[in-house]
Amino acid sequence: MQSKVWAVVAIVLFGAAIAIYILLNREAEPLPPLLETTPPLTAPIAQPETAPAEPAIAHPLETIAPVEPLPDLEQSDPSIFKPLIQVLGEQWKALLKPEALIHKIVVTVDNLPRKDLPAKVVPLKRVKGAFLTSGKGNALSISVQNPQRYSSYVRLIQSVDTEKLVDLYRQFYPLFQRAYIEIGYPKGYFNDRLVEAIDDLLASPEPDEPIKLVQPKILFKYADPELEARSAGQKIMIRMSRDNAGQLKTKLREIRQHVAKVPRTP
């Protein structure tokens, strides 16, 4: 469970990076061919249907020209890792997985609003220590000590300069967009998906604590079916504790102001 908590951290750290890159003036798709059979003279001549419109971009942002030409996506790790550490701080070297970094960020963002998030795609290493519980049977719950495992990381995230991070990732947005296309969204716009993921995290509930658990086999699950049915991202926020999640939500709202054009519906 603890490794997936970093998925939300990934959103906080990299969410501010997203900006516009797809050309707004896309070429229209070709019109469908006319029917070969000639209609009767008395009937109106059939008109070709209008090609379906490209999906509208909800949250376009301006890019910043990179200091140097961007590398190919597959060769981008060295180019992005060094300036990222300069913005985040040296302590983040031990936390980040530098391999296929942009690809992992994009896959993580795309999966947070879904039901499952594979731990192997998360671009940050596991939080130290085991997930802490207390009680047994019907009294099984998340331990009141468990949130302490995340508190220092939450404070570290709060110290990140969002504007500097925004500027850095605006430079690298073309690679984020390329990765999003490559995972199966040729007409998708990554920034829109990012805002969807942020909004989903912000909508996570804040249940009373301690939060009851069940352990049908090996993995823990929430005893409340409503909580267990939530998205992968929301379940991560819930297990971090109300206080930690509240602090992350504050940072997420700050990031959203930089990457979203449309205000969030309460």
N, C-alpha and C positions, 0 to 999 in steps of 0.2 A: 504493500500500500504506500510506503513512504516514498518509493521512487517516483510515483505518479504525482506526488505533491509538487515535484519540480516542474511538472507540466504547466501549472499555473504560474510558477516563477518565470518560465520561459515566455509566457504571454506578457508578463509585466516587463521583462527585460527587452523583448524584441518587438513588442506590439507597437511601440512608438516609431519603429523604423519604416512603417509602410507609407508609400506615397504613390502618386500616379505614374504609370509608365506605358500602359497600353495606349496605342494611338486611338484617339476618339473618332477620327474619321476613317472607319473601317470600310473596306470594299463590300458592297452589297453582294449577297449571294445571287447566283444566276436565277433568272425566272424559270419556272417550270415550263417544259415544252407544251405547245398547243396540241390538242388532239389531232391525230392524223385524219380522222373521219370528218368530212365536210358536212356541217349541219345543213338542214333544209333551208332554202332561200327565205322561207317565211319566218324562220326562227332567228332571234338575235345572234350575232356573232359572239362566240364565247371569248371573254377577255382573260388574259393570263392573270393568275393570282399574284398578289403582291408577296414578295419574298418576306419570310418572317424577320422581324426586327432583331437586331443583336440585343442581348440582355443589357438593360440600362445599368450604368455604373452609379451606385448610390453614394459612394464616398470617395470622389477623386481628390487627390492632393498633388501639389507640385513637387517635382523632384529637385534635387540639388546635383549639379554636375560633379562627378567624382574627380578627385585630385589627379588620379591616373585612370586610363582606360580600364574598364572592368574586365576581369578574366572570364573564361568560360565557367559555367556553373560547377563543372566537375573539378576545376582547378582553383576554386575560390577560397578554400579554407585558409591558406596563409594570408591572403589579402584581407580577409575580414576579421580574423582572430586577433591580430596585433592591434589595430585601432579600437576594436571592441574592448580589449583589456585596458587600453589607455583610458577609455571612458569609464569602465566599471571599476577598475582597480586591480592590482596584482593578485589580491586574494581570490579573484574569480578564476585564475588559472587552474586551481585545483578542483573547481566545481564543474567547469564546462567540458563537454566532449567535443574536441575540435574536428572530428572526422564528419564529413558530410553535414556540416553545421546548418547551412541554410535549408537543405532538404529536410532535415529533422525538425527544424522549427516549423516549416510549412506543414508537414504531416501532423505535427502536434496540434497546431492551431486548427487544422481541419477536423481533427478527431475530438477535440474537447467538447463540442456541443453534442457529440454522439454518445451512444451508450457505452462504448468500450474505447480504451486508449492503451495500445500496446506499450509496455514499459520500454521496449527496445528502441522506440522512435523518439523518446524524450531526450533532448540535447543536454541535459544536466545529470550529473551523477547523483546517486542515492543520498538521501539524508542519513547521517550517521545514526546508528542505534536501531533497535527494533521498535515496531509499533507497539505501544503500551496499552494494555487493557487492565481492567480490574473486575473482580467478581466472577461468578460462574453461573452456568445455567440461565435462568430467567433474569439474574442480576448482572449478567455480562454487559460491560459498557466500555467506552473509551476512557482510559485513565485520565484523571485531572493533571497528571504529570506529563502526558503526551505532548501537549502544546508547547512545552518548554523546548522540545527538540527543534522546533521551527522558529522560535522567537528571534534568535540571533540572525538567522537568514532574512527574516522579515525586516528587521532593522537595517540590514545591509541593503536590501532592495530599496527601502525608503530613502537611503542616502544617495541613490543614483540620480544624476542630473538628467531629467527627462528630456530637456531641450537638446542637450548635446547628443543624447541617444537618438532622438528624432532626426537630427541633422545627419548623423552617421548612416542611419538606415535608409534615409531618403536617397543617399548616394548609391546604396546597394539594392534598391527596390527592383530594378530590372531582373536581378537574379532571383529574388523572391517570386516574382511573377513567372519567370521561366520555370522554376521548380513547381509552381502551382499548376501550370499547364501540363508539365510532364507527369504529374501524379493522376491526371485524368480529367482536367478541366480546361479544355482548349478554348472555351469561350468565357471562362470564369475570370473574376477579378479578385486577386488575393486580399486586397484591402477590405473589400466588402465582407469577405469571410472572416477576416480578423475582427471587424466590428461586431459581427454576429457572435463570435466567440466571447468577446469582452462583455457584450450585453447578457449573454447566457450566464457568465460568471457573476455579474452584478446582480442577477436575478436569483442567485442561490439563497435558499432559506436560512434562517438563523434559529434552529430549534433549541429548545431548552436542554441544558447540559446537567448531568452526564448523558451522553447519547447511547442508547441501548443497542447492543449488537447481538447477532447470532453467528454461530459457526457450524453450518451444516456439514462441511467437510474440512478442508484445510484453510480456505480463505474466510475472512470475516465479512459479514454483510450487515447492513443496517436492519434492525428488527422492524422498524417502521416501513411497511411496503411503499409508502409514498416517497420516503427518502431514497430507498433502494432503486426506485424507478427513475430517479433523476439522471441527468446527463453525467458523463464521466467527470467533466469539469466541476459541476456543482457538488458532486460527492466528494471531490478533493477539497473544495472549500469548506464543506461541512466538517470533515475530519480534522482540519487544522485548528479548530476552535473558533468561537464567535469573535474573540478579540483579534486573533491573527488574521482571520478572514476580513474583518472590518478594516484593518490597516491596509491589506492588499487591495480592498475595494477602493479605498481612497486613492491609491496609486493608479488603479485601473481607470478611475474617472478622469484623472489627470491625463493619462495617456489617450483616452478616448477624445478629449478635447483637441488633441493634435491630429488625430487620424480620421475623425468622423465629421461629415458635413451636416448630417441630420441629427438633431437632438434626440436623446434616448427617451422613449415613452416610459413614464414611471410605472 
